[in-house]
Amino acid sequence: MKKTDLMTMTAAMMLATSACVSPENTTTDDSPIIGRQEITIADGRLTPEALWAMGRIGSSSVSPDGTKIAYTVSYYSVKENKSHLAIYVMNADGTENTLLTTTSANEGEPVWIKGGTKIAFLSAASGSNQIWEMNPDGTERLQLSHYEGDIEGFRFSPDETKVLFISQIKYGERTADVYPDLDKASGIIVDDLMYKHWDEWVQTIPHPFVADFNGKEVGKATDILAGEPYESPMKPFGGIEQLAWSPDSKQIAYTCRKKTGKEYAVSTDSDIYLYNLESKETRNLCKEDANDKNKGYDTNPKFSADGQYIAWQSMERDGYESDRNRLCVFNLQSGAKKYVTESFQSGVDDYCWAADNKTLYFTGVWHATSMIHSTNLEGDVKQLTDGMYDYVSVATLGDGKLLTKRHSLSEADELFTVDLQANNAVTRITKENDHIFSQLKLGKVEPRWMKTVDGKDMLSWVVYPADFDPNKKYPTLLFCEGGPQSPVSQFWSYRWNLQIMAANDYIIVAPNRRGLPGFGMEWLEEISTNYGGRCMDDYLTAIDNMAQEPYVDKDRLGCVGASFGGYSVYWLAGHHNKRFKAFIAHDGFFNMEQQYLETEELWFTNWDLGGAYWEKNNPAVKRSYANSPHLFVDKWDTPILCIHGEKDYRILASQGMAAFNAAKLRGVPAELLIFPDENHWVLKPQNGILWQRTFFKWLDKWLKPEKQ
C-alpha cells in the first residue's frame, strides 16, 4: 500500500498525469472538447456532480524572468466518462489568465524554453504523446518529437541542446516470445515476483532517454539505461521529478532501484545515480560513503544553480516506505553529505533550491497542516506559512516570491504566491472553481484536541453541516485514514471529501490517530506491527469524545474508511461493542494472511506486519496476525458496505469479496460495490458518481431511518 497522501490529497494530480498519457483520452480535433464545467447548485449543498464539475489544477511552470506562469487543469465529463488536460498561461500576479489548449487532445507538462519565448509541452494531437512547442499565446504550434512510443515526461537541458524524456520499454519475456504460434494467447507465464504492480501486469517499464535538439526537432534518442532491466523513474507513481539535469548540461541525475523480482519486491532501497553524457560513466551518489547506512528510498534529485550541490529526498531504513523523508544535500566536489531537515521531525514532501544556492524551501506536515519551510545548509529550519491549509508544492517565482499550490478541507487546489520580502504574505492568483464555490454553503471545520486512553494529546478535525444547529441531534461519522502512515491534514479529496459528508447532514470526526506523521516519530511508528493496538483505541476515543456532545446522536454513529481505513472498519466491526450502526470499507484488507501472499510490494507487509505469518516464533508477527479482522467475524452484528476495485493489485478484490461473503453468511446486512475497471482509487467520472450515491444511500438507510 502506498501512503494515503497519494490516495487522497494528490489524486487530482495523478489523474492529470494519467489523462495525459491514457490511450482512451487520445482524441482527434473533431471530438468534443471537455472544458470548464458550468453547474447550478440550487440549495448550496455540495454534490458528487459538483465535485466532478470542478477543474483540478495540476503542474505549473514559471518563465525564466519570473513574470509568467503556465499551468495545467484537468476537466471531466460525466456524460462522456472522460477527462481532458488543458494548459493555461497567466501573469505571475494572476492577471491575463488565458486558456492555450484549443483542441480536444490532452496537453500538459508545460515548460518554458528558448528564453521564455516558447512553451514546450506534451500533446496527444498526433495520436501519441509527443513534445510540442508554441508561443506563450498558444500560436505557432510545432511538433518537436516524432518518437515511436509515448513520451511520458521531459526536460530540456539548460543549454537546450538536448532533451531528456521518459518512455516505456518492453520488460521480460512475453508468452508469444516463447511460443510464436500462440500469438493470440492471453496467458501470462510468471517465474518471479513483481509480475503485477498497482493496477497492471508488468510488461513494460519506464526508462530515461536523451536526444539531441537542434531548436526545431528532437533527434534520435538514446536509452541511458540500455540493457538494464530497472525502472527509472520508479513505478507506480514516479515521473520526471525523479530525473534532473546538471546546470552545465553534461550530467543527468536519476532515481533508480536497481533490483528485479523478489529482491525488488522486498526492498525500498533506491539510489540517486549520476550519468555523465560524455564518458557514459555512472556514479551511485548514495553508496560512495561506505559508512553511510542509508538503505531506504532516495528520490527526486535537484541541482543547485551553481552546480556545487545536489539535493534529494531520503529515507533511512530499507523496507519502510513511510519512513521520514529527510532532505539530503550532497557536495559534488567533496562528496560530503548532510541532512538539513533533521530538526523537523516530519517528512519533506516537496522542495526547491533558492537562487542563493544556500537555502532550500520545502513543504511538510506538522500538527495536521502542511506548511512551507526553509532550511539553510546548516539545517536551521524555519516555518514560513501558517493557517488551516495544506501547501503541497513549492517553486521559486523570482522577485523574492514563491509559487505554491494550496488546498484545505474546504477549498480545492488553487495557485498562490508567498512574498518572502513582505512578511511571507500569501496571495491567491487562480480562481479555477470560484464559480462553483460561490454557490456552496460549506460546513465549519475546527480542530479538537482529545485525551487518549494513555493520556496523550490527539488532534482531530471535526466538520459540521453547513446549517448546523446545536439544538438538534445529528448522525456522526468516524473517518478512518488510510496509509496507514499518512496525515489527516487539511486534504481536499474528490471522493473521500469530508465537506460532501457534512453536506449530507453528517458530523464528521477525523482523528490523527497513532501512526500518522506530524506529531513526532514515536507517535508515527507506534502503529508498525501493532494494527490492533493504540491506533484502534484512538479511533474509539475520537468517536466516544464526540458522542458526549448533546448535538451528536449516539444511536446513529457510522464508521467509514479506505485502504488501512478499510482494514480499520473491518477490525472495528468485531470490536466496537455496538457503538456503530453502519460501516463502509473501501479497498481494505480483511484477512492478513491472505494479504501477505496477495500483495505485490512485500516490503510493506514485511515491515508493517513484521514478516510472514509462518514465522511462528516472531512476537511481532504473532501480534500482527492475531489482529486479522477475519478472526473476529463471529462478533460482527452491524450492517456493512464493502467496496473494491478488481484492478487493485495492492489489496486484491478478493479481500472485499471475502468480507462481504462473511457478513452475508453471518446474517449481517451487507452490500458489495465492485468495480471491474478501477484500481485502489476510483478514477472514472461515472464510477465516481456511483461511488458517492452508493455511499450515502447506505449511510442514510441505517443512520437516517426517518428518510426510509
C-alpha positions as CSV (number, residue, x, y, z in Angstrom):
1,M,0.0,0.0,0.0
2,K,1.1,3.5,-0.7
3,K,0.6,6.3,1.7
4,T,-2.8,7.9,1.5
5,D,-1.4,11.3,0.7
6,L,-1.2,9.6,-2.7
7,M,-4.7,8.1,-2.4
8,T,-6.5,11.3,-1.3
9,M,-4.6,14.6,-1.4
10,T,-2.8,14.0,-4.7
11,A,-5.5,12.0,-6.5
12,A,-6.2,15.0,-8.7
13,M,-2.6,15.5,-9.6
14,M,-2.3,11.8,-10.5
15,L,-5.4,12.0,-12.6
16,A,-4.0,14.9,-14.5
17,T,-0.9,12.9,-15.3
18,S,-2.8,9.8,-16.3
19,A,-5.1,11.8,-18.5
20,C,-2.1,13.0,-20.5
21,V,-0.9,9.5,-21.4
22,S,-4.0,7.3,-21.4
23,P,-4.9,5.9,-24.8
24,E,-8.6,6.3,-24.0
25,N,-8.2,10.0,-23.8
26,T,-6.4,10.4,-27.1
27,T,-8.8,12.3,-29.3
28,T,-9.0,14.0,-32.7
29,D,-9.8,17.6,-33.5
30,D,-13.4,16.8,-34.3
31,S,-14.1,15.3,-30.9
32,P,-15.9,17.4,-28.3
33,I,-13.6,19.5,-26.1
34,I,-14.1,18.8,-22.4
35,G,-13.6,22.2,-20.7
36,R,-14.6,24.2,-17.7
37,Q,-18.0,22.9,-16.5
38,E,-20.9,25.1,-15.6
39,I,-23.2,23.9,-12.9
40,T,-26.1,25.4,-10.9
41,I,-26.3,24.5,-7.2
42,A,-29.8,25.5,-6.0
43,D,-29.6,24.8,-2.3
44,G,-25.8,25.3,-1.7
45,R,-25.2,21.6,-0.9
46,L,-22.0,20.0,-2.3
47,T,-22.9,17.1,-4.6
48,P,-21.0,14.4,-6.4
49,E,-21.9,16.2,-9.7
50,A,-20.4,19.5,-8.3
51,L,-17.2,17.7,-7.3
52,W,-16.8,16.3,-10.8
53,A,-17.5,19.6,-12.4
54,M,-14.5,21.2,-10.7
55,G,-11.3,21.8,-12.6
56,R,-8.3,20.2,-11.0
57,I,-5.1,22.2,-11.1
58,G,-2.0,20.1,-11.8
59,S,1.6,21.1,-12.6
60,S,2.9,24.6,-13.1
61,S,6.0,26.2,-14.6
62,V,7.5,29.7,-14.1
63,S,9.0,31.6,-17.1
64,P,12.7,32.4,-16.8
65,D,12.1,36.0,-16.0
66,G,9.5,35.1,-13.3
67,T,6.8,37.2,-14.9
68,K,4.5,34.4,-16.3
69,I,3.2,31.0,-15.2
70,A,2.0,28.2,-17.3
71,Y,-0.1,25.5,-15.6
72,T,-2.5,22.6,-16.3
73,V,-6.1,21.9,-15.3
74,S,-7.9,18.6,-15.7
75,Y,-11.6,18.7,-16.6
76,Y,-14.1,15.8,-16.5
77,S,-17.2,15.0,-18.4
78,V,-19.6,12.6,-16.6
79,K,-21.6,12.1,-19.8
80,E,-18.6,11.2,-21.8
81,N,-16.9,9.4,-18.8
82,K,-13.6,11.0,-19.8
83,S,-11.1,13.7,-18.8
84,H,-9.3,16.4,-20.7
85,L,-6.0,18.0,-19.7
86,A,-5.5,21.7,-20.7
87,I,-2.8,24.3,-20.4
88,Y,-3.3,27.9,-19.2
89,V,-0.9,30.8,-19.0
90,M,-1.1,33.9,-16.8
91,N,0.9,36.8,-15.5
92,A,2.7,36.0,-12.2
93,D,0.1,38.1,-10.3
94,G,-2.8,36.1,-11.8
95,T,-3.9,38.6,-14.4
96,E,-4.5,37.9,-18.1
97,N,-5.3,34.2,-17.4
98,T,-5.6,32.6,-20.8
99,L,-6.5,29.1,-22.0
100,L,-4.0,27.9,-24.5
101,T,-5.5,24.4,-25.3
102,T,-7.7,24.7,-28.3
103,T,-8.2,21.1,-29.4
104,S,-9.7,18.0,-27.8
105,A,-6.2,16.4,-27.5
106,N,-4.8,16.3,-24.0
107,E,-2.0,18.8,-23.5
108,G,0.2,19.0,-20.4
109,E,3.6,19.3,-18.7
110,P,4.3,22.9,-19.9
111,V,7.9,24.0,-19.7
112,W,9.4,27.4,-20.7
113,I,12.2,27.2,-23.3
114,K,14.1,29.5,-25.6
115,G,14.4,32.2,-23.1
116,G,10.7,32.2,-22.3
117,T,9.7,32.9,-25.9
118,K,8.2,29.4,-26.3
119,I,6.4,26.9,-24.1
120,A,7.2,23.2,-24.7
121,F,4.5,20.7,-23.7
122,L,3.2,17.2,-24.2
123,S,0.3,16.7,-26.6
124,A,-1.6,13.7,-27.9
125,A,-2.7,15.5,-31.0
126,S,-0.6,13.3,-33.4
127,G,-2.1,10.1,-31.9
128,S,0.7,9.6,-29.4
129,N,2.2,11.7,-26.7
130,Q,4.9,13.9,-28.2
131,I,6.8,17.1,-27.3
132,W,5.5,20.2,-29.0
133,E,6.2,23.9,-28.7
134,M,4.1,27.0,-29.0
135,N,4.2,30.7,-28.4
136,P,3.1,31.9,-24.9
137,D,-0.2,33.0,-26.5
138,G,-0.8,29.5,-27.9
139,T,0.1,30.2,-31.6
140,E,2.6,28.7,-33.9
141,R,2.4,25.1,-32.6
142,L,5.1,22.8,-33.8
143,Q,5.7,19.1,-33.1
144,L,9.3,18.7,-32.0
145,S,9.5,15.0,-31.4
146,H,8.4,12.0,-33.5
147,Y,9.4,9.2,-31.2
148,E,7.8,5.8,-32.0
149,G,6.3,5.4,-28.5
150,D,4.5,7.7,-26.0
151,I,6.6,10.3,-24.1
152,E,5.6,10.5,-20.5
153,G,7.6,13.4,-19.3
154,F,10.6,15.5,-20.4
155,R,13.1,18.1,-19.5
156,F,15.3,20.2,-21.9
157,S,19.0,20.5,-20.9
158,P,19.8,24.0,-19.5
159,D,21.7,24.8,-22.7
160,E,18.7,23.4,-24.7
161,T,20.9,21.3,-27.0
162,K,19.4,18.1,-25.6
163,V,16.2,16.8,-24.2
164,L,15.7,14.1,-21.5
165,F,12.4,12.2,-21.7
166,I,10.7,9.1,-20.3
167,S,9.2,6.3,-22.3
168,Q,8.3,2.7,-21.7
169,I,10.4,-0.3,-22.9
170,K,9.5,-3.9,-23.1
171,Y,10.1,-5.8,-19.9
172,G,10.6,-9.6,-19.6
173,E,9.6,-12.3,-22.0
174,R,6.1,-12.4,-23.4
175,T,4.2,-15.7,-24.0
176,A,4.4,-15.1,-27.8
177,D,8.2,-14.8,-27.5
178,V,8.3,-18.4,-26.1
179,Y,5.5,-19.8,-28.4
180,P,5.3,-17.7,-31.5
181,D,2.5,-19.8,-32.9
182,L,0.3,-18.8,-29.9
183,D,0.4,-15.0,-30.6
184,K,-3.3,-14.7,-29.6
185,A,-2.9,-16.5,-26.3
186,S,-3.8,-14.3,-23.3
187,G,-2.0,-16.3,-20.6
188,I,1.0,-14.8,-18.8
189,I,3.8,-17.0,-17.7
190,V,5.3,-15.9,-14.4
191,D,8.6,-17.1,-12.9
192,D,9.4,-14.3,-10.3
193,L,7.8,-11.8,-8.1
194,M,6.7,-8.3,-9.0
195,Y,4.8,-9.6,-12.0
196,K,2.0,-7.2,-11.2
197,H,2.2,-3.7,-9.7
198,W,-0.5,-1.2,-8.6
199,D,-3.0,-1.9,-11.4
200,E,-1.0,-3.6,-14.2
201,W,0.7,-6.8,-15.2
202,V,4.3,-5.6,-15.6
203,Q,5.2,-6.0,-19.2
204,T,6.8,-2.6,-19.7
205,I,9.0,-0.4,-17.5
206,P,9.9,3.3,-17.8
207,H,13.4,4.3,-18.9
208,P,15.1,7.7,-19.4
209,F,16.2,8.6,-22.9
210,V,18.3,11.5,-24.1
211,A,18.3,13.0,-27.6
212,D,19.9,16.0,-29.4
213,F,17.8,19.1,-30.0
214,N,18.6,21.5,-32.8
215,G,16.0,24.1,-31.9
216,K,13.4,22.7,-34.3
217,E,13.4,18.9,-33.9
218,V,14.3,16.3,-31.3
219,G,16.8,13.8,-32.8
220,K,17.4,10.1,-32.3
221,A,17.1,9.0,-28.7
222,T,19.5,7.0,-26.6
223,D,18.4,4.9,-23.6
224,I,20.8,5.8,-20.8
225,L,19.8,2.6,-19.0
226,A,20.1,0.4,-22.2
227,G,20.3,-3.2,-21.3
228,E,19.4,-2.7,-17.7
229,P,16.1,-4.2,-16.5
230,Y,15.4,-1.5,-14.0
231,E,12.8,1.3,-13.7
232,S,13.7,4.9,-13.8
233,P,11.5,6.7,-12.8
234,M,10.1,4.1,-10.3
235,K,6.6,2.7,-10.6
236,P,3.9,3.2,-9.9
237,F,3.9,7.0,-9.3
238,G,7.3,8.3,-10.3
239,G,7.6,10.9,-13.1
240,I,10.0,13.4,-14.5
241,E,10.6,14.8,-10.9
242,Q,12.8,11.7,-10.4
243,L,15.4,12.9,-13.0
244,A,17.4,16.1,-13.3
245,W,19.9,17.9,-15.5
246,S,23.1,19.4,-14.1
247,P,23.4,23.1,-14.7
248,D,26.2,22.6,-17.2
249,S,24.1,20.1,-19.2
250,K,26.8,17.5,-19.0
251,Q,25.2,15.1,-16.4
252,I,21.9,13.6,-15.6
253,A,20.8,12.5,-12.1
254,Y,18.2,9.8,-12.0
255,T,16.4,7.8,-9.3
256,C,16.6,4.0,-9.6
257,R,16.1,0.9,-7.5
258,K,18.5,-1.5,-9.4
259,K,16.6,-4.6,-8.3
260,T,14.2,-7.1,-10.0
261,G,11.9,-9.9,-9.0
262,K,11.9,-11.0,-5.3
263,E,14.8,-8.6,-4.5
264,Y,12.7,-5.7,-5.8
265,A,9.5,-6.9,-4.0
266,V,11.1,-6.8,-0.5
267,S,13.2,-3.6,-0.8
268,T,12.7,0.1,-0.9
269,D,16.4,0.8,-1.3
270,S,16.6,3.2,-4.3
271,D,19.5,5.4,-5.0
272,I,20.5,8.6,-6.9
273,Y,22.8,8.0,-9.9
274,L,24.8,10.5,-11.8
275,Y,25.3,9.7,-15.5
276,N,28.0,11.6,-17.5
277,L,26.9,12.1,-21.1
278,E,30.5,12.4,-22.4
279,S,32.1,9.4,-20.6
280,K,28.9,7.3,-20.3
281,E,30.0,6.6,-16.7
282,T,27.6,6.3,-13.8
283,R,28.1,7.2,-10.2
284,N,25.9,6.0,-7.3
285,L,25.9,9.0,-5.0
286,C,24.2,7.1,-2.2
287,K,26.9,4.4,-1.9
288,E,30.1,6.4,-2.2
289,D,30.4,6.6,1.5
290,A,30.9,3.1,2.9
291,N,29.9,4.3,6.4
292,D,26.6,5.7,5.2
293,K,23.9,3.3,6.4
294,N,21.1,4.9,4.4
295,K,19.1,2.0,2.9
296,G,15.7,3.4,2.1
297,Y,14.1,5.4,-0.7
298,D,16.3,8.1,-2.2
299,T,14.3,10.1,-4.8
300,N,13.8,13.4,-6.6
301,P,17.2,14.9,-7.2
302,K,17.7,18.6,-7.8
303,F,20.9,20.5,-8.5
304,S,21.7,23.9,-7.1
305,A,22.0,26.5,-9.8
306,D,25.8,26.8,-9.3
307,G,26.2,23.1,-9.8
308,Q,28.0,22.7,-6.5
309,Y,25.3,20.7,-4.7
310,I,22.7,18.1,-5.5
311,A,19.8,17.6,-3.1
312,W,17.3,14.7,-2.8
313,Q,14.7,13.2,-0.5
314,S,16.0,10.4,1.5
315,M,14.6,7.7,3.8
316,E,16.9,5.9,6.2
317,R,15.5,2.3,6.5
318,D,15.1,-0.3,3.9
319,G,11.6,-1.7,3.5
320,Y,9.9,1.2,5.4
321,E,8.1,3.1,2.8
322,S,6.6,5.5,5.3
323,D,9.9,6.4,6.9
324,R,10.6,10.1,7.5
325,N,11.7,11.8,4.2
326,R,14.7,13.8,5.0
327,L,16.3,16.4,2.8
328,C,19.8,15.3,1.8
329,V,22.4,17.8,0.3
330,F,25.5,16.3,-1.4
331,N,28.6,18.3,-2.2
332,L,29.6,17.2,-5.7
333,Q,33.2,18.3,-5.2
334,S,34.0,17.0,-1.7
335,G,31.5,14.1,-1.6
336,A,30.3,15.3,1.8
337,K,26.6,14.6,2.6
338,K,24.4,16.4,5.0
339,Y,20.8,16.0,6.1
340,V,19.5,19.5,6.5
341,T,16.0,18.9,7.9
342,E,16.9,16.8,11.0
343,S,15.3,19.4,13.3
344,F,12.0,18.9,11.5
345,Q,10.5,15.7,12.9
346,S,8.3,15.0,10.0
347,G,8.8,14.3,6.3
348,V,9.7,16.6,3.3
349,D,7.0,16.3,0.7
350,D,8.3,18.8,-1.9
351,Y,11.2,21.1,-2.2
352,C,13.2,23.5,-4.3
353,W,16.5,25.4,-4.2
354,A,16.6,29.2,-3.7
355,A,18.6,31.3,-6.1
356,D,21.4,31.8,-3.5
357,N,22.3,28.1,-3.6
358,K,22.4,28.1,0.2
359,T,18.7,27.9,1.0
360,L,16.1,25.3,0.3
361,Y,12.3,25.6,0.6
362,F,10.2,22.6,1.4
363,T,6.7,21.6,2.4
364,G,6.0,19.2,5.3
365,V,3.2,18.3,7.7
366,W,3.2,19.3,11.3
367,H,0.1,19.1,13.6
368,A,-2.2,18.1,10.7
369,T,-1.4,21.0,8.4
370,S,1.2,21.1,5.6
371,M,3.3,24.3,5.6
372,I,6.2,25.8,3.6
373,H,9.5,25.9,5.5
374,S,13.0,27.0,4.7
375,T,16.4,25.5,5.7
376,N,20.0,26.6,5.2
377,L,22.9,24.2,4.6
378,E,23.5,24.1,8.3
379,G,20.0,22.7,9.0
380,D,18.3,25.7,10.5
381,V,14.6,25.2,9.7
382,K,12.1,28.0,9.8
383,Q,8.3,27.8,9.2
384,L,7.2,30.4,6.6
385,T,3.4,29.9,6.4
386,D,0.6,29.3,8.8
387,G,-3.2,28.6,9.0
388,M,-5.6,25.7,8.4
389,Y,-4.3,24.7,5.0
390,D,-2.1,22.3,3.2
391,Y,0.7,23.8,1.0
392,V,1.6,20.9,-1.3
393,S,4.2,22.3,-3.7
394,V,6.9,25.0,-3.8
395,A,8.9,26.7,-6.5
396,T,10.8,30.0,-6.8
397,L,9.0,32.7,-8.7
398,G,11.6,35.4,-8.7
399,D,11.5,38.9,-7.2
400,G,11.6,37.3,-3.7
401,K,8.5,35.2,-4.1
402,L,7.5,31.6,-4.1
403,L,4.8,29.8,-6.2
404,T,2.8,27.2,-4.4
405,K,-0.4,25.1,-4.7
406,R,-2.7,25.0,-1.7
407,H,-5.9,23.4,-0.6
408,S,-7.9,22.7,2.6
409,L,-10.8,20.7,3.8
410,S,-13.0,23.5,2.5
411,E,-11.0,24.6,-0.6
412,A,-9.9,22.7,-3.8
413,D,-6.4,23.3,-5.2
414,E,-5.5,26.9,-6.3
415,L,-2.2,28.6,-7.0
416,F,-0.8,31.1,-4.6
417,T,2.3,33.3,-4.2
418,V,4.3,33.8,-1.0
419,D,6.1,37.1,-0.8
420,L,9.3,36.5,1.3
421,Q,10.0,40.2,1.4
422,A,6.6,41.2,2.7
423,N,6.4,39.0,5.9
424,N,5.5,35.9,3.8
425,A,2.3,37.4,2.6
426,V,0.1,34.9,0.8
427,T,-1.9,35.9,-2.3
428,R,-4.2,33.7,-4.4
429,I,-3.6,34.0,-8.1
430,T,-6.0,31.5,-9.7
431,K,-9.8,31.3,-9.4
432,E,-10.4,28.0,-11.1
433,N,-13.5,26.9,-9.2
434,D,-14.9,30.2,-7.8
435,H,-18.0,29.8,-10.0
436,I,-18.8,26.6,-8.1
437,F,-17.6,27.5,-4.5
438,S,-19.5,30.8,-4.7
439,Q,-22.7,28.7,-4.8
440,L,-21.8,26.4,-1.9
441,K,-22.6,26.5,1.8
442,L,-19.7,24.7,3.5
443,G,-19.5,23.3,7.0
444,K,-17.4,24.7,9.8
445,V,-14.1,22.9,10.3
446,E,-12.5,23.0,13.7
447,P,-9.5,21.3,15.4
448,R,-10.3,19.4,18.5
449,W,-7.7,18.0,20.9
450,M,-8.6,14.9,22.8
451,K,-7.0,12.8,25.6
452,T,-6.2,9.3,24.6
453,V,-6.6,6.3,26.9
454,D,-2.9,6.5,27.8
455,G,-3.1,10.3,28.5
456,K,-1.6,11.5,25.2
457,D,-3.0,14.5,23.3
458,M,-4.6,13.7,19.9
459,L,-5.7,16.2,17.3
460,S,-8.9,15.5,15.4
461,W,-10.7,17.5,12.7
462,V,-14.4,18.0,13.2
463,V,-16.6,19.1,10.3
464,Y,-20.2,20.2,10.9
465,P,-23.1,20.5,8.5
466,A,-23.4,23.9,6.8
467,D,-26.6,24.8,8.6
468,F,-25.5,23.3,11.9
469,D,-28.0,23.8,14.8
470,P,-26.6,22.8,18.2
471,N,-30.1,22.3,19.4
472,K,-30.6,19.4,17.0
473,K,-29.1,15.9,17.0
474,Y,-27.0,14.7,14.1
475,P,-25.8,11.3,12.9
476,T,-22.0,11.3,13.1
477,L,-19.3,9.5,11.2
478,L,-15.8,8.4,12.3
479,F,-13.4,8.8,9.4
480,C,-10.6,6.2,9.4
481,E,-7.5,7.3,7.5
482,G,-5.5,5.0,5.1
483,G,-1.8,4.8,4.5
484,P,-1.5,3.7,7.3
485,Q,1.1,6.4,7.9
486,S,-0.3,9.4,6.0
487,P,-1.7,12.6,7.7
488,V,-5.3,13.6,8.3
489,S,-4.3,17.1,7.3
490,Q,-6.2,19.8,5.5
491,F,-6.6,17.5,2.5
492,W,-9.1,18.0,-0.3
493,S,-10.4,14.8,-2.0
494,Y,-12.8,14.3,-4.9
495,R,-14.1,11.1,-3.3
496,W,-13.3,11.0,0.5
497,N,-14.4,14.5,0.9
498,L,-15.4,15.5,4.4
499,Q,-17.4,18.5,3.2
500,I,-19.7,16.4,1.0
501,M,-20.3,14.2,4.0
502,A,-21.3,17.3,6.0
503,A,-23.5,18.5,3.1
504,N,-25.5,15.3,3.7
505,D,-26.1,16.4,7.3
506,Y,-23.5,14.3,9.0
507,I,-21.0,15.5,11.6
508,I,-17.5,14.0,10.8
509,V,-14.7,13.4,13.2
510,A,-11.3,12.6,11.6
511,P,-8.6,11.8,14.2
512,N,-4.9,11.9,13.7
513,R,-4.5,8.6,15.5
514,R,-1.3,6.8,16.3
515,G,0.7,6.1,13.2
516,L,0.3,9.5,11.5
517,P,3.1,11.9,10.7
518,G,3.3,15.5,12.1
519,F,3.4,14.6,15.8
520,G,6.9,13.2,16.2
521,M,8.5,9.9,15.3
522,E,7.3,8.0,18.4
523,W,3.6,8.7,17.5
524,L,4.3,7.8,13.9
525,E,5.9,4.5,14.5
526,E,3.7,3.1,17.2
527,I,1.4,1.5,14.6
528,S,4.0,-0.7,13.0
529,T,3.3,-4.4,13.8
530,N,0.6,-3.1,16.1
531,Y,-2.5,-2.5,14.0
532,G,-4.9,-3.6,16.7
533,G,-3.2,-1.5,19.4
534,R,-3.4,2.1,20.4
535,C,-4.4,3.3,16.9
536,M,-7.7,1.5,17.4
537,D,-8.1,2.9,20.9
538,D,-7.6,6.3,19.4
539,Y,-10.4,5.8,16.9
540,L,-12.8,4.8,19.7
541,T,-11.5,7.7,21.8
542,A,-12.5,10.1,19.0
543,I,-16.0,8.8,18.5
544,D,-16.6,8.5,22.2
545,N,-15.5,12.1,22.7
546,M,-17.8,13.4,20.1
547,A,-20.7,11.2,21.3
548,Q,-20.7,13.2,24.6
549,E,-21.9,16.3,22.8
550,P,-25.6,17.0,23.0
551,Y,-25.9,17.6,19.3
552,V,-24.5,14.1,18.4
553,D,-27.0,11.3,18.2
554,K,-25.0,8.5,19.8
555,D,-27.6,6.0,18.5
556,R,-26.7,6.9,14.9
557,L,-23.0,6.6,14.6
558,G,-21.2,5.4,11.4
559,C,-17.6,4.4,10.6
560,V,-16.0,4.7,7.2
561,G,-12.5,4.3,5.7
562,A,-10.3,3.1,2.8
563,S,-7.1,1.1,2.5
564,F,-5.8,0.9,6.1
565,G,-9.0,2.7,6.9
566,G,-10.9,-0.2,5.3
567,Y,-8.9,-2.6,7.5
568,S,-9.8,-0.4,10.4
569,V,-13.5,-0.7,9.6
570,Y,-13.3,-4.5,9.3
571,W,-11.4,-4.6,12.6
572,L,-13.8,-2.3,14.4
573,A,-16.7,-4.3,13.2
574,G,-15.6,-7.0,15.5
575,H,-14.6,-4.8,18.4
576,H,-16.9,-1.7,18.6
577,N,-19.3,-3.0,21.3
578,K,-22.4,-1.8,19.4
579,R,-21.2,1.8,19.1
580,F,-21.8,2.0,15.4
581,K,-25.0,1.4,13.3
582,A,-23.3,1.3,9.9
583,F,-19.9,0.6,8.4
584,I,-18.3,1.3,5.0
585,A,-14.9,-0.3,4.0
586,H,-13.2,0.6,0.7
587,D,-10.2,-1.5,-0.5
588,G,-9.4,-2.7,2.9
589,F,-7.7,-6.0,3.7
590,F,-9.8,-8.4,5.7
591,N,-7.5,-11.5,6.0
592,M,-3.9,-10.6,6.9
593,E,-2.5,-14.0,6.0
594,Q,-4.2,-13.7,2.6
595,Q,-3.0,-10.2,2.2
596,Y,0.7,-11.2,2.9
597,L,0.7,-13.5,-0.1
598,E,-1.5,-11.5,-2.4
599,T,0.0,-8.0,-2.3
600,E,2.9,-7.1,-4.7
601,E,5.0,-4.8,-2.6
602,L,6.2,-7.2,0.1
603,W,8.4,-4.7,1.7
604,F,5.2,-3.1,3.1
605,T,3.8,-6.3,4.8
606,N,7.3,-7.3,5.9
607,W,7.7,-4.0,7.7
608,D,4.2,-3.3,8.9
609,L,3.2,-6.8,9.9
610,G,6.7,-7.9,11.0
611,G,7.1,-10.6,8.4
612,A,5.4,-13.7,7.1
613,Y,2.7,-15.4,9.1
614,W,4.6,-18.7,9.2
615,E,7.3,-17.1,11.4
616,K,5.7,-18.6,14.4
617,N,8.4,-17.6,16.9
618,N,8.4,-13.9,15.9
619,P,6.5,-11.9,18.6
620,A,5.7,-9.0,16.2
621,V,4.3,-11.5,13.7
622,K,2.1,-13.2,16.3
623,R,0.7,-9.8,17.4
624,S,0.0,-8.7,13.9
625,Y,-1.8,-11.7,12.5
626,A,-3.7,-12.1,15.8
627,N,-5.4,-8.9,14.8
628,S,-6.6,-10.0,11.4
629,P,-10.3,-8.8,11.1
630,H,-11.4,-12.2,9.7
631,L,-10.8,-13.7,13.1
632,F,-13.5,-11.6,14.7
633,V,-16.3,-12.1,12.2
634,D,-18.2,-14.0,14.9
635,K,-18.7,-10.7,16.6
636,W,-20.0,-8.8,13.5
637,D,-23.5,-7.5,14.1
638,T,-23.7,-4.3,12.2
639,P,-24.6,-3.5,8.5
640,I,-21.6,-3.1,6.3
641,L,-20.9,-1.9,2.8
642,C,-17.8,-3.3,1.1
643,I,-16.3,-1.5,-1.9
644,H,-13.4,-2.7,-4.0
645,G,-11.7,-2.4,-7.4
646,E,-10.7,-5.5,-9.3
647,K,-7.7,-3.8,-10.8
648,D,-6.4,-3.1,-7.3
649,Y,-3.2,-5.3,-7.1
650,R,-2.1,-3.7,-3.9
651,I,-5.1,-5.2,-2.0
652,L,-6.8,-7.7,-4.2
653,A,-10.6,-7.5,-4.6
654,S,-10.9,-11.0,-3.1
655,Q,-10.4,-9.2,0.3
656,G,-13.6,-7.2,-0.1
657,M,-15.5,-10.1,-1.6
658,A,-14.4,-12.3,1.4
659,A,-15.6,-9.7,3.9
660,F,-18.9,-9.3,2.1
661,N,-19.4,-13.1,1.9
662,A,-18.6,-13.4,5.6
663,A,-21.1,-10.8,6.6
664,K,-23.8,-12.4,4.5
665,L,-23.1,-15.9,5.9
666,R,-23.3,-14.4,9.4
667,G,-26.7,-12.9,8.6
668,V,-25.4,-9.4,8.8
669,P,-27.0,-6.9,6.4
670,A,-24.3,-6.3,3.7
671,E,-23.8,-4.9,0.3
672,L,-20.9,-5.1,-2.2
673,L,-19.9,-2.5,-4.7
674,I,-17.3,-3.9,-7.1
675,F,-15.6,-2.0,-9.9
676,P,-14.0,-4.3,-12.5
677,D,-12.1,-1.4,-14.2
678,E,-10.9,0.5,-11.1
679,N,-7.7,0.2,-9.1
680,H,-7.0,1.3,-5.4
681,W,-8.8,4.5,-6.4
682,V,-12.0,5.3,-8.4
683,L,-10.9,7.4,-11.4
684,K,-13.7,7.3,-13.9
685,P,-16.3,10.0,-13.6
686,Q,-19.4,7.8,-13.7
687,N,-17.9,5.3,-11.3
688,G,-17.1,8.2,-9.0
689,I,-20.7,9.4,-9.1
690,L,-21.9,5.8,-8.5
691,W,-19.5,5.5,-5.6
692,Q,-20.9,8.6,-3.9
693,R,-24.5,7.7,-4.5
694,T,-24.0,4.2,-3.1
695,F,-22.0,5.6,-0.1
696,F,-24.7,8.0,1.0
697,K,-27.6,5.7,0.2
698,W,-26.1,3.1,2.5
699,L,-25.4,5.6,5.3
700,D,-28.9,7.1,5.0
701,K,-30.5,3.7,5.1
702,W,-29.1,2.9,8.5
703,L,-28.4,6.3,10.1
704,K,-31.4,8.2,8.9
705,P,-34.3,5.8,9.4
706,E,-36.8,8.7,9.1
707,K,-35.9,9.0,5.4
708,Q,-36.9,5.4,4.6
